[in-house]
Amino acid sequence: DAKTTQPNSMESNEEEPVHLPCNHSTISGTDYIHWYRQLPSQGPEYVIHGLTSNVNNRMASLAIAEDRKSSTLILHRATLRDAAVYYCILRDSNSGYALNFGKGTSLLVTP
Amino acid sequence: NAGVTQTPKFRVLKTGQSMTLLCAQDMNHEYMYWYRQDPGMGLRLIHYSVGEGTTAKGEVPDGYNVSRLKKQNFLLGLESAAPSQTSVYFCASSYSPFSWTDPQETQYFGPGTRLLVL
């Protein structure tokens, strides 16, 4: 399975945009890029996913590099409620049933 | 919709005791999963089910049993609890129209059960 690399932690000010990076230099052509987040003392929740094109939804945007070796999750205006661990996960049809969460990036949002 | 619910939220057991964790989902999902999360580690899959009456082992199945008698429920059992099973347990469910792993599948997680085994 292709691996992902994320910074251990990041810090942001409230109401400012946040760019969370993920490197996946060994990504295959069939890997989808998923992002989940886990708020403190809660279960993980789906954020967004994409294959090649940039994606937007009500929670965030996903920017995928042209060579697909990296991607960035964009929170347009961080709130205190966005403080969480963010996980970048690659999935294709051979990934099996388990989501491989890894260590993720712990995002701290300060007022 | 309640989504995925888990019972109980917190439990303390003594070594050797048994218990059952209940997971329920109201989204009519075929697939259900049990994960455990230990401090500083990611989630690890214990067992999963791809439909009513079917179960399969995940990455760390030893010491656990599961049952899926009804589509909406997935039970995780500990027959003889050990301190190494102290963890936070998460249940998840998903829908996929395919018979193989769908790379676009989204898993929906419950709030977790915190288990302490003394």
Interface residues (C-beta under 8 A of the other chain):
Chain A: T30 D31 Y32 H34 S41 Q42 G43 P44 E45 Y46 H49 Y87 R91 D92 S93 N94 S95 G96 Y97 A98 L99 N100 F101 G102 K103 G104
Chain B: V4 Y31 Y33 Y35 G42 L43 R44 L45 Y48 V50 G58 E59 F90 A92 W100 T101 D102 P103 Q104 E105 T106 Q107 Y108 F109 G110 P111 G112
